[in-house]
Amino acid sequence: MIGWGEVFALSSALVWAFSVILLRRSGETLPALELNLFKNVLGMVLVVPTIWIVSGLALPVYAPGELLIVFLSGFLGIAVADTWYLKGLNIMGASRT
């Protein structure tokens, strides 16, 4: 019998494949930077209210060094790397990325 882990793993792979195809098609009309900005803003619009509903309005307290690491990681991972990925997706296509 298939367990929940296998179901979620297969679902994750299917959603990833579908999103790559959608991002490729969106990249035909939008430059990579604009597409990434739209993707990230839409994600924040959906995630922030969900966090507030689940966890409440209390914000966690972090040391300044920890905040710096989180912001640098987010900038490099989400802003820079995703933009490069979307640019590569536009150049090479979905089947080679």
CNS distance restraints for C-alpha pairs under 8 A (distance, minus, plus):
assign (resid   2 and name CA) (resid   6 and name CA) 6.27 0.50 0.50
assign (resid   2 and name CA) (resid   7 and name CA) 7.07 0.50 0.50
assign (resid   3 and name CA) (resid   7 and name CA) 6.51 0.50 0.50
assign (resid   4 and name CA) (resid   8 and name CA) 6.09 0.50 0.50
assign (resid   5 and name CA) (resid   9 and name CA) 6.04 0.50 0.50
assign (resid   6 and name CA) (resid  10 and name CA) 6.11 0.50 0.50
assign (resid   7 and name CA) (resid  11 and name CA) 6.05 0.50 0.50
assign (resid   8 and name CA) (resid  12 and name CA) 5.97 0.50 0.50
assign (resid   9 and name CA) (resid  13 and name CA) 6.36 0.50 0.50
assign (resid  10 and name CA) (resid  14 and name CA) 6.26 0.50 0.50
assign (resid  11 and name CA) (resid  15 and name CA) 6.13 0.50 0.50
assign (resid  12 and name CA) (resid  16 and name CA) 6.08 0.50 0.50
assign (resid  13 and name CA) (resid  17 and name CA) 6.17 0.50 0.50
assign (resid  14 and name CA) (resid  18 and name CA) 6.14 0.50 0.50
assign (resid  15 and name CA) (resid  19 and name CA) 6.03 0.50 0.50
assign (resid  16 and name CA) (resid  20 and name CA) 6.21 0.50 0.50
assign (resid  17 and name CA) (resid  21 and name CA) 6.50 0.50 0.50
assign (resid  18 and name CA) (resid  22 and name CA) 6.30 0.50 0.50
assign (resid  19 and name CA) (resid  23 and name CA) 5.95 0.50 0.50
assign (resid  20 and name CA) (resid  24 and name CA) 6.05 0.50 0.50
assign (resid  20 and name CA) (resid  94 and name CA) 6.46 0.50 0.50
assign (resid  21 and name CA) (resid  25 and name CA) 6.30 0.50 0.50
assign (resid  21 and name CA) (resid  94 and name CA) 6.40 0.50 0.50
assign (resid  22 and name CA) (resid  26 and name CA) 6.08 0.50 0.50
assign (resid  23 and name CA) (resid  27 and name CA) 5.93 0.50 0.50
assign (resid  23 and name CA) (resid  86 and name CA) 7.45 0.50 0.50
assign (resid  24 and name CA) (resid  28 and name CA) 6.75 0.50 0.50
assign (resid  24 and name CA) (resid  86 and name CA) 7.64 0.50 0.50
assign (resid  24 and name CA) (resid  89 and name CA) 6.17 0.50 0.50
assign (resid  24 and name CA) (resid  90 and name CA) 6.14 0.50 0.50
assign (resid  24 and name CA) (resid  93 and name CA) 6.97 0.50 0.50
assign (resid  24 and name CA) (resid  94 and name CA) 6.46 0.50 0.50
assign (resid  25 and name CA) (resid  29 and name CA) 7.65 0.50 0.50
assign (resid  26 and name CA) (resid  30 and name CA) 6.19 0.50 0.50
assign (resid  26 and name CA) (resid  35 and name CA) 7.40 0.50 0.50
assign (resid  27 and name CA) (resid  31 and name CA) 6.09 0.50 0.50
assign (resid  27 and name CA) (resid  32 and name CA) 6.41 0.50 0.50
assign (resid  27 and name CA) (resid  35 and name CA) 6.90 0.50 0.50
assign (resid  27 and name CA) (resid  86 and name CA) 7.32 0.50 0.50
assign (resid  27 and name CA) (resid  89 and name CA) 7.96 0.50 0.50
assign (resid  27 and name CA) (resid  90 and name CA) 5.97 0.50 0.50
assign (resid  28 and name CA) (resid  90 and name CA) 7.04 0.50 0.50
assign (resid  30 and name CA) (resid  34 and name CA) 6.30 0.50 0.50
assign (resid  30 and name CA) (resid  35 and name CA) 5.87 0.50 0.50
assign (resid  31 and name CA) (resid  35 and name CA) 6.16 0.50 0.50
assign (resid  31 and name CA) (resid  87 and name CA) 7.74 0.50 0.50
assign (resid  32 and name CA) (resid  36 and name CA) 6.02 0.50 0.50
assign (resid  32 and name CA) (resid  83 and name CA) 5.57 0.50 0.50
assign (resid  32 and name CA) (resid  84 and name CA) 7.56 0.50 0.50
assign (resid  32 and name CA) (resid  86 and name CA) 5.34 0.50 0.50
assign (resid  32 and name CA) (resid  87 and name CA) 5.25 0.50 0.50
assign (resid  32 and name CA) (resid  90 and name CA) 7.93 0.50 0.50
assign (resid  33 and name CA) (resid  37 and name CA) 6.16 0.50 0.50
assign (resid  33 and name CA) (resid  83 and name CA) 5.60 0.50 0.50
assign (resid  34 and name CA) (resid  38 and name CA) 6.15 0.50 0.50
assign (resid  35 and name CA) (resid  39 and name CA) 6.08 0.50 0.50
assign (resid  35 and name CA) (resid  86 and name CA) 7.99 0.50 0.50
assign (resid  36 and name CA) (resid  40 and name CA) 6.08 0.50 0.50
assign (resid  36 and name CA) (resid  79 and name CA) 7.31 0.50 0.50
assign (resid  36 and name CA) (resid  82 and name CA) 6.78 0.50 0.50
assign (resid  36 and name CA) (resid  83 and name CA) 5.89 0.50 0.50
assign (resid  36 and name CA) (resid  86 and name CA) 7.52 0.50 0.50
assign (resid  37 and name CA) (resid  41 and name CA) 6.08 0.50 0.50
assign (resid  37 and name CA) (resid  79 and name CA) 7.95 0.50 0.50
assign (resid  38 and name CA) (resid  42 and name CA) 6.03 0.50 0.50
assign (resid  39 and name CA) (resid  43 and name CA) 6.13 0.50 0.50
assign (resid  40 and name CA) (resid  44 and name CA) 6.20 0.50 0.50
assign (resid  41 and name CA) (resid  45 and name CA) 6.16 0.50 0.50
assign (resid  42 and name CA) (resid  46 and name CA) 6.34 0.50 0.50
assign (resid  43 and name CA) (resid  47 and name CA) 5.92 0.50 0.50
assign (resid  44 and name CA) (resid  48 and name CA) 5.61 0.50 0.50
assign (resid  45 and name CA) (resid  49 and name CA) 7.04 0.50 0.50
assign (resid  46 and name CA) (resid  50 and name CA) 6.61 0.50 0.50
assign (resid  47 and name CA) (resid  51 and name CA) 6.16 0.50 0.50
assign (resid  48 and name CA) (resid  52 and name CA) 6.29 0.50 0.50
assign (resid  49 and name CA) (resid  53 and name CA) 6.08 0.50 0.50
assign (resid  50 and name CA) (resid  54 and name CA) 6.13 0.50 0.50
assign (resid  51 and name CA) (resid  55 and name CA) 5.60 0.50 0.50
assign (resid  51 and name CA) (resid  56 and name CA) 7.18 0.50 0.50
assign (resid  52 and name CA) (resid  56 and name CA) 4.61 0.50 0.50
assign (resid  52 and name CA) (resid  57 and name CA) 5.44 0.50 0.50
assign (resid  62 and name CA) (resid  66 and name CA) 6.09 0.50 0.50
assign (resid  62 and name CA) (resid  67 and name CA) 6.33 0.50 0.50
assign (resid  63 and name CA) (resid  67 and name CA) 6.41 0.50 0.50
assign (resid  64 and name CA) (resid  68 and name CA) 6.23 0.50 0.50
assign (resid  65 and name CA) (resid  69 and name CA) 6.34 0.50 0.50
assign (resid  66 and name CA) (resid  70 and name CA) 6.26 0.50 0.50
assign (resid  67 and name CA) (resid  71 and name CA) 6.11 0.50 0.50
assign (resid  68 and name CA) (resid  72 and name CA) 6.04 0.50 0.50
assign (resid  69 and name CA) (resid  73 and name CA) 5.95 0.50 0.50
assign (resid  70 and name CA) (resid  74 and name CA) 6.07 0.50 0.50
assign (resid  71 and name CA) (resid  75 and name CA) 6.01 0.50 0.50
assign (resid  72 and name CA) (resid  76 and name CA) 6.06 0.50 0.50
assign (resid  73 and name CA) (resid  77 and name CA) 5.71 0.50 0.50
assign (resid  73 and name CA) (resid  78 and name CA) 7.91 0.50 0.50
assign (resid  74 and name CA) (resid  78 and name CA) 5.32 0.50 0.50
assign (resid  74 and name CA) (resid  79 and name CA) 7.01 0.50 0.50
assign (resid  75 and name CA) (resid  79 and name CA) 4.95 0.50 0.50
assign (resid  75 and name CA) (resid  80 and name CA) 6.44 0.50 0.50
assign (resid  76 and name CA) (resid  80 and name CA) 5.00 0.50 0.50
assign (resid  76 and name CA) (resid  81 and name CA) 6.08 0.50 0.50
assign (resid  77 and name CA) (resid  81 and name CA) 5.11 0.50 0.50
assign (resid  77 and name CA) (resid  82 and name CA) 6.70 0.50 0.50
assign (resid  78 and name CA) (resid  82 and name CA) 5.31 0.50 0.50
assign (resid  78 and name CA) (resid  83 and name CA) 7.69 0.50 0.50
assign (resid  79 and name CA) (resid  83 and name CA) 6.12 0.50 0.50
assign (resid  80 and name CA) (resid  84 and name CA) 6.29 0.50 0.50
assign (resid  81 and name CA) (resid  85 and name CA) 6.08 0.50 0.50
assign (resid  82 and name CA) (resid  86 and name CA) 6.08 0.50 0.50
assign (resid  83 and name CA) (resid  87 and name CA) 6.14 0.50 0.50
assign (resid  84 and name CA) (resid  88 and name CA) 6.11 0.50 0.50
assign (resid  85 and name CA) (resid  89 and name CA) 6.05 0.50 0.50
assign (resid  86 and name CA) (resid  90 and name CA) 6.25 0.50 0.50
assign (resid  87 and name CA) (resid  91 and name CA) 6.30 0.50 0.50
assign (resid  88 and name CA) (resid  92 and name CA) 5.79 0.50 0.50
assign (resid  88 and name CA) (resid  93 and name CA) 7.48 0.50 0.50
assign (resid  88 and name CA) (resid  97 and name CA) 7.26 0.50 0.50
assign (resid  89 and name CA) (resid  93 and name CA) 4.93 0.50 0.50
assign (resid  89 and name CA) (resid  94 and name CA) 5.86 0.50 0.50
assign (resid  89 and name CA) (resid  97 and name CA) 6.23 0.50 0.50
assign (resid  90 and name CA) (resid  94 and name CA) 8.00 0.50 0.50
assign (resid  92 and name CA) (resid  96 and name CA) 6.13 0.50 0.50
assign (resid  92 and name CA) (resid  97 and name CA) 6.93 0.50 0.50
assign (resid  93 and name CA) (resid  97 and name CA) 6.74 0.50 0.50
